[in-house]
Amino acid sequence: MTSRRADQPDGGAHARFTALVREHQRGLYAHVRVVYPHVDADTVVNETFTTAWQRIDELHFDGAATATTWLRATARYIVQNRRRGERRWQALNDKVARLDPVAYAPPPDHDAGIELQMVMDALASLSTSDREVLLMTALDDLSPEDVGAILGVRTNAAKVRVSRARARLRAAVAERTEPPDQGGTR
Amino acid sequence: MTDPFDVLRSHVRSVALLEHPDTDPDDLVAQITGVAEPITASTRDGASVLAFPAARSPRSHGSPRRRRWLVVAGVSAIVVVGGAGVAAFVGARPSTPTAGVVCRASISNSSAIVIEPSADPVAACADLWARGDLPEIGQKGPGEIPRLVACVGARGTLEVLPAAKGQTCAAAGMVEADPSGSLDDPVVALQERLAIDINVAACQAIEPATDIVAAALRELELPSWTIEVRQPTATCVIAVVEPTSTRVLLIPRSSPTD
């Protein structure tokens, strides 16, 4: 095993780290921004890459997917660490509000706008863990293996979580589209 | 209506396109490498150098479980996902949990805390006991962990109960949880999904029901499963999962107008 002084990182490590940042900074930022909208994405991305730099000797990714999931899992860990100090359900609505459709990408027409608002309302009514898997799989085409690696669960469990979350989203939207109960009969 | 997930996907991808980090990648590299040092073998053996236990194993569960706290005092605390339909169609696996996970304060019908399903519900409940959140909900208890048993309630909840030595789920009128069953089992998820999407509806027609089953089988990666429609002329159907023959049966039910 080669050794080097901590204050003299070798050129190879620096080059690998630079390549990692260049390739993944934007995607990781989008992931954190969308999946954890209540945190400061720049700070979390910075801390994630700081961790990557500190561990650069140990990080040997076989492909982009591995680096992608490692960075997302580490970012998630950092977000959770920050969350420990917060009140449990603080700013839950704010999380979704910061993905406000109007502020970002106005839908093409009125009906689409209503549909999107309904989906966002339904999303806001779900649990944090459902929202997390829905948002991360909506943003990126992640395989069940990827989701499992990010969440720290088995692939089967990840598959089930995604499926359940989608079903709950559909049910929450359906609740909002059903006509109100007219009578009191049962 | 479009699948809500497709609407969400399209929206978050639009959001992501408009979002940019504040820092240029090369500036970020300079900023990080200028102040932080890589951890080398020599520094790792020393004092607490690690700011984060990074590179967690994907399979580890080092982070604290996030729980949805639904504290229900004094009465039976049962949450049934998707309504009674879930319980009605899980007959093929009577001892497999299908709804939420409940940590009970005692074996009697007492206070309970509903938690999110996890890979190890007994460990999750033990954690609550250790923290003193049970048996005194809302007031800290002694933090002692009793012997815990996992049972399946009549409505499909997995209930983790404190039990004296030799005491079993039967004492609480329940059955032992099937150790091979799990809330992460795709078959359980299929049952739950079909109960929510098909069985709780007043009337689900054959065609959309078939589409829902096909989509669920695809999503849960159960390609060898088949769908069997018992009576093609039926107006309304319900779905019954048959794990032994890996089939989903769509059987007739009376329509609301019958």
Interface residues (C-beta under 8 A of the other chain):
Chain A: M1 S3 R4 R5 A6 D7 P9 A13 H14 F17 T18 V21 R22 Q25 R26 Y29 A30 R33 V34 A41 D42 V45 N46 E47 F49 T50 T51 A52 W53 Q54 R55 I56 D57 E58 L59 T69 W70 A73 T74 Y77 I78 Q80 N81 R84 R88 L99 P101 Y104 A105 E115 L116 M118 V119 M120 A122 L123 S127 T128 S129 L134 L135 A138 L139 P144 G148 A149 I150 G152 V153 R154 N156 A157 K159 V160 R161 V162 S163 R164 R166 A167 R168 L169 R170 A171 V173 T177
Chain B: M1 T2 D3 P4 F5 V7 L8 R9 H11 V12 R13 S14 V15 A16 L17 L18 E19 H20 P21 D22 T23 P25 D26 L28 V29 Q31 I32 T33 A36 E37 P38 I39 T40 A41 S42 T43 L50 A51 F52 P53 A54 A55 R56 S57 P58 R59 S60 H61 G62 S63 P64 R66 R68 W69 G82 E116 A119 L183 D184 D185 P186 V188 A189 E192 R193 I196 D197 A216 E219 L220 E221
